[in-house]
Amino acid sequence: MKNKSELIRVIKFVLFSISAGLIEMGSFALLTTLTDWSYWPRYLIALTLSVLWNFTLNRKFTFKSAANVPVAMLKVAAYYAVFTPLSTWAGHYLADRLSWNDFLVTALNMAANFITEFLFQRFFVFGKSLDTSAAAQAAETK
């Protein structure tokens, strides 16, 4: 049962991450079309939109956590305090300096974000509060 619930958790994370990826890539494409900004502001805005979406859905439906939301958000903010500057710098370097395709660079950043964020949220942000929400508790008693 534990392995099955963990597999379901991974599948949910993948599906929500796909939706966040669509938001990130869509907003990045929109900003690319409508502005003449360099890579990094377009990427930062798109990343921020996808993070807010992904955090909200994953806390409620994937990790089913009743953890203190501000504390969980601070932990996620700590992750992004490291990931964002590194991925922004790498993206700027690859896209603006080496002339790599902006969308390829964004996709590479999204893949790195997907893997590292799942591990960080699963084991650090929500590790001790997995399946503690009222909905998770109600489902467990059925």
C-alpha positions as CSV (number, residue, x, y, z in Angstrom):
1,M,0.0,0.0,0.0
2,K,2.8,2.4,0.8
3,N,4.5,1.9,-2.6
4,K,1.2,2.4,-4.4
5,S,0.5,5.6,-2.5
6,E,4.0,6.9,-3.3
7,L,3.5,6.0,-7.0
8,I,0.2,7.9,-7.0
9,R,2.0,10.9,-5.3
10,V,4.7,10.9,-8.0
11,I,2.1,10.7,-10.8
12,K,0.2,13.6,-9.2
13,F,3.4,15.6,-9.0
14,V,4.2,14.9,-12.6
15,L,0.7,16.0,-13.8
16,F,0.7,19.2,-11.7
17,S,4.2,19.9,-12.9
18,I,3.1,19.6,-16.5
19,S,0.3,22.1,-15.8
20,A,2.8,24.4,-14.1
21,G,5.2,23.9,-17.1
22,L,2.4,24.9,-19.5
23,I,1.9,28.1,-17.4
24,E,5.6,28.8,-17.3
25,M,6.2,28.1,-21.0
26,G,3.0,29.9,-22.0
27,S,3.9,33.0,-20.0
28,F,7.5,32.9,-21.2
29,A,6.3,32.7,-24.8
30,L,3.8,35.5,-24.3
31,L,6.5,37.7,-22.7
32,T,8.9,36.8,-25.6
33,T,6.3,37.8,-28.1
34,L,5.2,41.0,-26.4
35,T,8.5,42.4,-25.1
36,D,12.0,42.8,-26.2
37,W,13.4,42.0,-22.7
38,S,16.4,39.9,-22.2
39,Y,16.1,36.3,-21.1
40,W,16.2,36.7,-17.3
41,P,13.2,38.9,-16.6
42,R,11.0,36.8,-18.9
43,Y,12.2,33.7,-17.2
44,L,11.8,35.1,-13.6
45,I,8.2,36.2,-14.2
46,A,7.3,32.8,-15.9
47,L,9.0,30.9,-13.1
48,T,7.2,32.8,-10.4
49,L,3.8,32.2,-11.9
50,S,4.5,28.5,-12.2
51,V,5.8,28.2,-8.7
52,L,2.7,29.7,-7.1
53,W,0.5,27.4,-9.1
54,N,2.5,24.3,-8.5
55,F,3.0,24.9,-4.7
56,T,-0.7,25.5,-4.2
57,L,-1.8,22.3,-6.0
58,N,0.9,20.0,-4.7
59,R,0.5,21.0,-1.1
60,K,-3.2,20.3,-1.2
61,F,-3.5,17.3,-3.6
62,T,-0.1,15.6,-3.9
63,F,1.4,15.9,-0.4
64,K,-2.0,16.4,1.3
65,S,-0.3,18.4,4.0
66,A,-1.8,20.2,6.9
67,A,1.5,21.8,7.7
68,N,1.6,25.5,8.5
69,V,1.3,27.1,5.0
70,P,3.6,30.1,5.8
71,V,6.3,27.8,7.1
72,A,6.0,25.6,4.0
73,M,6.1,28.6,1.8
74,L,9.2,29.8,3.5
75,K,10.9,26.4,3.0
76,V,9.9,26.6,-0.7
77,A,11.2,30.2,-0.9
78,A,14.5,28.9,0.6
79,Y,14.7,26.4,-2.2
80,Y,14.0,29.1,-4.8
81,A,16.5,31.4,-3.2
82,V,19.1,28.9,-4.4
83,F,17.5,27.5,-7.5
84,T,16.4,30.8,-9.0
85,P,19.7,32.7,-9.1
86,L,21.5,29.6,-10.4
87,S,19.0,28.8,-13.1
88,T,18.6,32.5,-14.1
89,W,22.4,32.9,-14.4
90,A,22.7,29.7,-16.3
91,G,19.8,30.6,-18.6
92,H,21.2,34.1,-19.2
93,Y,24.6,32.7,-20.0
94,L,23.3,30.0,-22.4
95,A,20.6,32.1,-24.1
96,D,22.1,35.6,-24.2
97,R,25.8,34.8,-24.2
98,L,26.1,31.5,-26.1
99,S,22.9,32.1,-28.2
100,W,21.2,28.9,-27.3
101,N,17.5,28.7,-28.1
102,D,15.6,30.5,-25.3
103,F,12.9,27.8,-25.3
104,L,15.5,25.0,-25.1
105,V,17.2,26.7,-22.2
106,T,13.9,27.2,-20.4
107,A,13.0,23.6,-20.9
108,L,16.3,22.5,-19.5
109,N,15.8,24.7,-16.4
110,M,12.3,23.3,-16.1
111,A,13.6,19.7,-16.1
112,A,16.2,20.5,-13.4
113,N,13.5,22.3,-11.4
114,F,11.1,19.4,-11.7
115,I,13.5,16.8,-10.3
116,T,15.1,18.9,-7.5
117,E,11.8,20.4,-6.4
118,F,10.0,17.1,-6.0
119,L,12.8,15.8,-3.8
120,F,13.0,19.0,-1.8
121,Q,9.2,19.2,-1.2
122,R,8.8,15.4,-0.6
123,F,11.5,15.0,1.9
124,F,12.1,18.5,3.4
125,V,9.0,20.7,3.0
126,F,6.2,18.1,3.5
127,G,8.2,15.0,4.7
128,K,6.9,15.0,8.2
129,S,3.4,16.2,7.3
130,L,2.5,13.9,4.4
131,D,-1.1,13.0,4.3
132,T,-2.1,15.0,7.4
133,S,-4.8,17.2,5.8
134,A,-8.4,16.6,6.8
135,A,-9.1,15.2,3.3
136,A,-6.3,12.7,3.6
137,Q,-7.4,11.7,7.1
138,A,-11.0,11.2,5.8
139,A,-9.9,9.1,2.9
140,E,-7.8,6.9,5.2
141,T,-10.8,6.1,7.4
142,K,-12.9,5.0,4.4
